[in-house]
Amino acid sequence: MKGAATELIHAGEVDRGVATPLTTPIYETTTFVFDNAQEVAAYNEGRSARFLYSRYTNPTVVSVEQKLAAVDHAEAALVFSSGMGATATILLAHLKAGDEILCGAAIYGGTLHLLHDLLAKLGIVPRFISLDELANLDRVFTDRTRMVWFESPINPTLRCVDIRRVSEACRARGVTSVIDNTFASPINQLPLALGIDLAMQSATKYLNGHSDVTGGVVTGSTALVAPIEKARRLVGTVMDPQPAYALGRGLKTLPLRVAKHNGNAQAVAEFLESDHRVGQVYYPGLTSHPDHEIAERQMSGFGGMVCFDLDGRYDRAERVYDRLQIVKRAASLGGIESLISMPVLTSQWGHSDEQLRAAGVTRGMLRLSVGLEDAADLIADLDQALG
């Protein structure tokens, strides 16, 4: 007869294989059991598909990674504890002191500060380049350039970059190309099919879609993802199994959700563009958008993000922001709820006037993440908020 402490720790823990779940379970365990030393040796030598430790790999996490690789038409995928965790791990894996990274000046603020404030201390040299320079990379490459990092559509102005043109310039020079594909999602845009080496996304946004998971993902070739996986083990930026399970569940409705986001955003953008109270509307699906033709070539849908400018006036933007009732004031995007933010208070907070100009951001801009509500209700809310 075993003692109570022994029984409570060990009884019922062995999987007898009698249950075959429809969905991948949450393997909320830090470590995995082996029967003998030979099995551990086989794992260490790469001759076993077993699991050792959840900071390395976990069945729930691997299930989600396989979904993401499939939808992005990639050989491999990795998920991370956050989008910034993904970004930092990619950069640490593929850059070293003395290497130069060319980064779009119009970039998510967190990426800008990671490069400028932190990685520069490690000797990695960031150079922030304009949209024109991104379109003509041969003029800005140096002998030290090892990576190009950019977004399309760009946060928050929704400008679009010719992805194939960037990928071809990088391939010709032997430079690794990385795109932040968060705003588009793989439903609207497949960067790897356009020649990009690595595609990063904040899984917090459209991939999960329910505003309750923080995560990041990178997809690409096995050769380029492998060093990132090694770095992830070392720095511990892997996603926990519980949010991985929620992310996997959210992914199953991604095509349906994105289709609704696309339709609602188009309707909202057309309303705002027709309203004399709005100075400028930025949405790739509008023919007035400066990159509409580029977006049409490389996107199958134009996304759920709309940016509009109230003549650069912070006071007007603040007034509309405060008056909204259905649209919620929050800094994220890509969820089922419509959210609004003022870029100068969120993604571009702390930017100098020069950095704001480089990013094409004004103090009167509002960034709207159009959710899955009835479009007529969203338009009515914006109408009353505009006064």
N, C-alpha and C positions, 0 to 999 in steps of 0.2 A: 504494500500500500504506500503510494507516494504521498508526500505532504501537500497541504493546500497550496503553498507558494509554488511548488513545482508544477502541480496540475494546472493552476491558473495561467502560468507562463506558457506551457507546452501543449496542453490538451486542445484539440480542434484546429491546430495550426497547419497540419499537413494536408496538402491538396491531393485528394484521392482521384481526381479526374472524373468525378461523377457529374459535374456541372459544366455545361457548355454555353457560356453566356452569348447573347446576341451582340452585345456591345462590349468593347474592351473594358475590363474592370479597372478601378483605381488601385494600382499597386502602391499603396502608401506604406512603403517599407524602405528603410535606409540601405539594407543589405540583403543578399540572397544566399541561400544555403547550398553547399556542395556535399556530395556523398563521400568523396575521398580526395586525396592529394592529386591523383592523376587527372581528375576533372578540373582542378584549379590550374594545373600545368597546361592542360589543353586550352583553357580560356586565355591564359597569358600568352600562349604561342599563336593565338588567332585561329585555332582549330575547333573552336566551340562557339555556338550561338547562344550560350547561356549568359546570364547576367551576374555581375559581381557586386556592384555598388551603385546606388542611384545617382550619385554625382557624375558617374560615367555614363551609364545608360539605364533606362527603366522601361518596362514593356508599355506602360501607358503613354509615356513620352514618345517612344519609338513609333507607336501607332499613329500619333498625330503627325510626326515627321514624315511618315510614308504618305499620308494624305496630302501634305503640303508639297512634297516632291512631285507627286502625280499631277496635281492641279497646275503647278508651275512648269511642267514638262522638264523636270530637272532630274539629274542622276542621284542627288542627295539633298537632304534638308536637315537643319538643326533648329531646335527651338530654345529660347532663352528666357530668363526671368523678367526681362523687359526689353523694349526696343533699344534703349540706350545700352543695355547689357550686350545685345547683339552687335550694335555698332562698335562698341569698345573692343569686343572680342575679335571681330573681323580685323580691325585696324591693328591690334596687337599681334595678331597671327601673321599678317602679311606685310607689316612695315617694321623697320628698325631705325635706329639713330642714323641721321644723315639722309634718309629717304625723304623725297618730296611727294606730297599728295596735293593734287589740284582739286579743289572743292568749289562747287558753285557758290557764288556769294549769296544768292537767293537760296537759302538752305534753312532747315529747321534749326531754331535757336540752340537747342540742346547739342546738336551735332557741331555747330559753330563753336560753342564754348568748350566742348570736349577737345576739339582740335587746338583751339587757340590758347585755352587756359591750362589744360592738363597735358596732352600728348606732346605739345611743344617743349615742355620741361624734360621730356625723355629724348629730345633730339630729333623728333619727327617734325618735318618742316611743312606746315600747311600754307598753301597759297590760294586765296579766294579769287575766283575769276568770274567775269560777267557772262551773261547769256551769249553775247557776241563771241567771246573767247571760247566758250563751250562749243560753239558752232564751227570754230576754226582752231582746233586744238594744235595743229601742226605749228602754229605761230607761238604757242605758249609752252609746249613741252621743253624740258631741259634734260640734261644727261642724268639728273638725279630723280626725275619723275618716275614713280613706281605705281601710282594709282590715281584714278580719276573717280571722284564721288559726286553724284548729283541726284536731283529729284526730278520727276516729271509725272504728273503735274506737280508744280512747285507750291510749297506751303509759304504764305497763304494766298499768293496772287494767281495761282492756277496757270501760270505760264507753262508751256510745254516745250521740251527739248527734243530735237530729232535724235531718237535713241540709236537708230542704225548708224547714223553719221558718227556719233560718239564712239560706238563700238568698233567701227571700221578703223577710225583714227587710232584707237588704243591698240587694236590687234596689229596694225602695221608697225607700231612702235614697241610692241611687247610690254605694254602697260596694262595692268589689271583695271577693268572697268566695273564699278559698283553703282547700282541705282537703288535709291530708296523708293520703292513702289507702293508705299502705304496708301496714298490717296487714290490710286487706281484699283488696287487689288488684282489678283491674277484673272478675275472674271472679265475685267475691262482691258487688261494689258498684260502681255507676256514678253517681258524684256529679254529673257534668255533666248527666245526664238528670234529676237532681233539682233543677237550677237553679243549681248552683255554677259560678262563673266559671272557676276554674283548679283543676286537680287535680295535686298533686305526689306523687311516690313516690320512695322509695329503691329504685332498680333493683337494688341489692346484694342485696335480700331476695327476695321471691317471684318477681319478674319474671325474674331470672336463675336463681335457685333452686339453684345448685350451689356456693355459698360460694367462688367464685373470680373474681368480678367486682365492682368497686366502681363505682357509677354512680347517677345520678338522672335523673328525667324530669318534665316538666311537659306537660300537655295542656290545650287550651282553644280558644277562638275564634281565628281568624287575627288579628283586631284586637288581642287581648290578648297573644298570643304574640309578635307582631312586635317590640315593644320589648324583650322578654326576649331574643330572638335577637340584636338589636343589642347589648345589654349583654353577652351571652355572647361575642360577637366581641371586645369591648373588654377584658373581664377574663380571657378565655382559659379558661373553665370547660368547654369542649367535651370530649366523650369521644373517646378515641383509637380508631382503627379496629379494633385487635385486640380489646379488650374489647367493642366494639360488635358484632363478629362473634359472640363467645361469648354475648352477651346475646340476639342475634337467634336463635341456636340454642336457647337456653334457653326463649325465649318460645313456641317451637313445641309444647312439652309442658306449658305453663302450665295449661290446663284440666284435664288429667289429674292433674297434681301437686296442684293445689288441691283437687280432689275427694277425694283420699286424705288430704291434710292435714285437711280438714274432718271426715272420718269418724274418723280417729285421735284428733283433739283432742276430739271429742264423747265418745268412749269413755274417754279419760283423765280428762276433767273429771267425768264421772259416777262413775268410780272414786274420785277424790279427794273428791268431795262426800259420798260414802257412808262415808268413812273417818273415824272419831272422832279420829284423830291430827291431822287438818287442821282449822284453825279456820274458814277461809273460802276459797271457790273463786270465781274471777271468770271466767266464760265466757259470751258472749252466747247460746249455744245452750241454756243451762240455764234452766228456768222460774224459778229462784230469782234469776237475775240482775236487778238493778234496772231495766235497760233492755232486757229481753228483747222486749217488745212493739215497741219502736222498731226493734230489730235485725230482727225478723221483717218489718216493713213495708219496710225499705229494703235488706236484704241477701238474697241468694239462697243464701248459705252463711255459716257463722259463723266461719270461719277456723281457722288452726292454732295460735293463741296461747292459752295458758292461764296464768292467774296464780293463785297460792294463797298464803295467809298462815298462818304458824304462830304465831298469837296475838301477833303483833308482836315476837316474841323473836328477836333476831339470833343468839343461840347455837344455837337449834334450827334455824333456817334454814341456818346455816353447816354444821351437822352433816349435814343431808340433802344439801346441795350437795356436800360433800366425799365422801360415800359412794356417789354414783351411779356406775354402771359403763358402761352403754350410752349414757346421756345424757351428752353432753360439756359441760364447763364452758367456755363461750365467749360473747362479748358480742353476737353478731349473731343473726339469725333468718331464717326463710323458706327455709332450705336443705333438702336431702333428709335431712340428719342432724338428730336431735333435740339441741337445745342448751338449756342452762339458765344463767340469770344471776341475780344478786342486784341488783335495781335500785339499792340504796344504794351499790353498788360500781361501777355502770356508768352507766346512763342518768341516774340521779339523784345521781351522785357529786358531792359538794361542795355539795349543797342544804342550806340551813338547815332546822331543824325546822319553821319556819313554811312554807317552800316545800314540804317533804314533805307537810305537812298539806293544803296547797292542792292538791297533786297527788293526794291520797288514797293516798299511799305510806307503808308502815311499814317498819321495819328487819327485820321478819320475813317479808317477801315474797320469793317466788321466781317468776321469769318463765320459763315453759317454752315453747320453740318446738318444737311436736310435728312430728317428721319423718315419713318414709315407711317406717320399720321396721314390723314386725308389732306391732299394738297390744298384744297379749298380752305381748310381751317388754318393752315400755315400762312397762306396768302392773306387771309383776313387778319391774322395776328400781326403780320408785318405792316399791313395797311394802317391799323390803328396805332401801332408804335411809331410809324413815321409821322403821325399827327396830321 
